[in-house]
Amino acid sequence: MFVRPKSTPVLRRTIAALAGASLVAGLAACGGGSSGAAQPDGSLMLYTWVSSQSDRAQWEEFVAAGQKTLPDLKVQIDGPSFEDYWTKVKTRLSGGDPPCLLTTQAARAQELNGVLAPLDDLMAANGVSKTDFDQSMIDGMTVDGSVRAIPYDAEPLVVFYNVDRFKQAGLPLPGTTFTRDQFIADAKALTSGDHYGLGISPGLFSALGYTTAGGSTWLKDGALDLTNPAFVSDMQWYFDLVNVQGVAKSPEASTKSDELQQAFINGDVAMLSEGPWNYGTFAESAKFELGMAVVPSPSGQPHAMTAGSGFGIASNCADKEGAFRAIMAMTTTDALSSVAASRGIVPSRSESLPAWSQGKTPQSSAVIEASLGNATAQRTTETWNQVETAFTQYMSEGFRGQRTAADILGTIQSSVSGG
């Protein structure tokens, strides 16, 4: 059962402090970096990814939700596409009129280490505890021992499945537990001709969800460690789903994630590993009953890989205290509940989870809760783009059995690390 939303003592103290502040006055110096110049209307600038009108609408909803705590909160939203954000954000901060607020993903926080200010002292001064938020996301937002962003969501990788296909095959429905043996047996029973038990997306994201569930990691002390035996073994198991088990079709470098999603919606694949942000799209588009399960593990117990994003403060912001008050206003329990209900994000505060559950099956809610109960954030390195590119290039050889996981991962480790 999810806990009923409530205000903790720490949260009540934080809200009281926020409500007593005049944000416009507090943020006046934050719009102009070292010059201290404010935006003309005294507002705060949020530099983030704005790939579409939907992105902009989401950020506007965060601001509107924050204004219920801080009525004077004013935030201007600016930024490039998601793909361009990670290279343009550093340039934007070095120019005139730099923003104070930034966004980051846990997986990319390392890349923005030099531009995101440590938040630990601000958290302590404002009575904010790391335990107020999902632990895996706090860990993911921590760089060099300090928290660099306050997470607003915590999205565990899950397995979506076609309930109708499972029932037709006489298979028990997986949920909060799922062993690898049962997963493979189910996938085999659901594979026939051009219809596969599983759809495999290109790239590393889904693969890392399966290796995390297996208990292995691709990093050691923050550095790339693709060749450790446990990770190699888990990745070989993943490759073997195609070549040995025959339950999936090998993805190609040109395969798009939305192609796999459409194949799932059409019923061409019975299971697909994706983030819970796809729940609404699948539920609305599929003509079958939608199921959700944890990513399979050797024991069957969940160990989820989480992805998520958060709000941080630029290191050259002139009024970090004011910027932090704005972040806390946009990430209160009520604010995250509001955005979770309207946008479908899995909120980073456990007390806001019931808002995500609205309109979804009890099983789906239980799977999210179980996944977050034992989760590890996806973390990467500054060279991750090279890792991802190389894996996409070589993965088909692994799925087809032309090269082993040890061979492919060794090649990538050597090429990226230079040795």
C-alpha positions, 0 to 999 in steps of 0.5 A, spaced: 500 500 500 502 507 498 502 511 504 497 517 504 500 524 502 501 528 508 506 533 510 512 531 514 515 535 520 521 537 516 516 539 510 512 543 514 518 547 516 520 548 509 513 550 507 513 555 512 519 558 511 518 558 503 511 562 505 514 567 509 519 569 504 518 574 498 521 570 492 521 576 487 526 580 492 530 574 494 531 572 486 532 579 484 540 578 483 539 571 480 538 572 473 544 576 471 550 571 474 556 575 476 553 582 474 547 581 479 542 583 474 535 581 474 530 579 469 526 585 467 520 583 471 524 580 477 523 573 475 528 567 475 531 563 469 530 556 468 535 553 462 532 546 460 531 542 455 525 544 451 524 539 445 517 540 444 511 544 446 509 538 451 516 539 454 514 547 455 507 545 458 511 540 463 515 546 466 510 550 466 506 546 470 512 545 475 512 553 476 504 553 477 504 548 482 510 551 485 506 558 485 501 554 490 506 555 495 510 561 493 505 565 489 510 570 487 514 565 484 516 567 477 520 563 472 522 564 465 523 557 461 528 557 455 533 552 452 534 547 446 532 540 444 534 535 449 539 532 444 543 539 444 542 541 451 548 537 454 553 541 450 549 548 450 548 549 457 555 550 459 556 555 453 549 558 456 552 559 462 558 563 460 555 568 456 551 574 458 545 574 463 546 566 465 540 562 468 540 560 475 536 554 475 538 548 471 535 541 470 539 534 469 538 527 469 541 522 474 545 519 468 548 525 466 549 529 472 557 527 472 557 531 465 555 537 469 559 537 475 563 543 473 556 547 472 552 545 478 553 548 485 553 543 491 546 543 495 548 540 501 549 546 505 542 549 502 539 543 504 541 543 511 540 550 512 532 549 510 531 543 513 531 538 507 533 531 508 536 526 503 531 521 505 525 526 503 526 523 496 527 517 492 534 514 495 536 512 488 535 518 485 539 522 490 545 517 489 544 519 482 544 526 483 550 526 487 557 527 484 564 528 488 560 526 495 555 532 494 548 533 491 547 537 485 540 537 484 533 535 487 530 530 483 523 531 481 521 524 478 524 517 479 522 512 474 524 505 474 525 500 468 519 495 468 516 490 463 510 492 460 506 486 457 500 483 453 495 480 458 491 477 453 497 474 450 499 471 457 492 468 458 491 465 451 497 461 453 495 459 459 501 463 463 501 466 470 501 473 470 508 476 473 508 482 477 512 484 483 516 478 482 519 475 476 525 470 475 529 470 469 527 462 468 520 464 468 521 470 464 525 466 458 519 460 459 514 465 458 517 469 452 518 462 449 511 460 450 509 467 447 514 466 440 511 464 434 513 465 427 513 473 426 510 474 433 516 474 439 515 474 446 520 480 447 521 486 443 529 489 444 530 496 444 537 498 441 542 501 445 544 500 452 538 503 456 534 497 457 540 492 457 542 496 463 536 495 466 537 487 466 544 487 468 542 491 474 536 486 476 542 481 475 546 485 480 552 487 476 554 494 475 558 497 469 562 502 473 567 502 479 569 508 483 565 512 478 570 509 472 568 505 466 568 498 468 565 494 462 569 488 463 568 485 470 566 478 470 559 479 473 557 485 468 560 481 462 556 475 464 549 479 465 550 482 458 551 475 455 545 473 458 542 479 455 545 477 448 543 470 448 535 472 448 536 472 441 541 467 439 540 462 444 533 463 446 530 465 440 525 469 444 526 476 440 529 479 434 536 482 434 535 490 433 539 494 428 543 500 429 537 504 425 532 501 429 528 506 433 525 505 440 518 508 437 518 502 432 518 497 438 513 501 442 508 500 436 510 493 435 508 492 442 501 496 441 500 492 435 501 485 438 507 483 434 511 483 441 508 480 447 513 484 452 517 490 452 522 493 457 520 501 458 520 506 463 513 508 466 512 514 462 509 510 457 504 507 461 499 512 458 501 511 451 500 504 451 494 504 455 490 508 450 493 505 444 493 498 445 487 494 444 489 489 449 489 489 457 496 492 459 500 488 464 506 491 468 512 487 471 518 488 475 524 486 470 526 479 471 532 477 476 535 471 478 532 470 484 525 473 482 526 479 487 526 486 484 532 490 483 530 496 479 534 501 475 531 508 475 532 514 471 530 521 473 531 528 472 532 534 477 532 541 478 539 544 480 543 551 481 548 554 476 555 554 480 555 562 478 548 564 480 548 570 485 543 568 489 543 560 491 538 561 497 533 564 493 534 559 487 533 553 492 527 556 495 524 556 488 526 549 487 523 546 494 517 550 492 516 546 485 518 539 489 513 539 495 509 533 496 503 537 493 507 540 487 509 533 485 503 530 486 500 535 481 505 534 476 504 526 477 497 526 476 497 531 470 503 529 466 504 521 468 511 522 472 513 517 477 514 522 483 521 522 487 517 523 493 514 517 496 508 521 499 506 523 492 506 516 489 498 515 489 497 521 484 501 517 479 497 511 481 490 514 479 487 511 473 492 505 473 491 498 475 493 496 482 498 491 480 502 497 476 502 501 482 504 495 486 510 494 481 512 501 481 512 501 489 516 494 489 521 497 484 523 503 488 523 499 494 530 496 491 533 501 486 539 503 483 540 509 479 543 509 472 549 512 472 554 514 467 561 517 465 563 523 461 565 518 456 558 515 455 556 518 449 562 514 446 560 508 450 553 508 447 555 509 440 560 503 440 555 499 443 549 501 438 555 499 433 557 492 435 550 490 439 547 486 433 554 482 432 552 480 440 545 478 439 546 474 433 552 470 436 557 473 432 561 476 437 561 474 445 559 479 450 566 479 453 569 481 446 564 486 445 565 490 452 573 489 451 573 492 445 569 498 447 572 499 454 579 499 450 577 504 445 573 509 450 579 508 455 584 508 451 588 502 453 
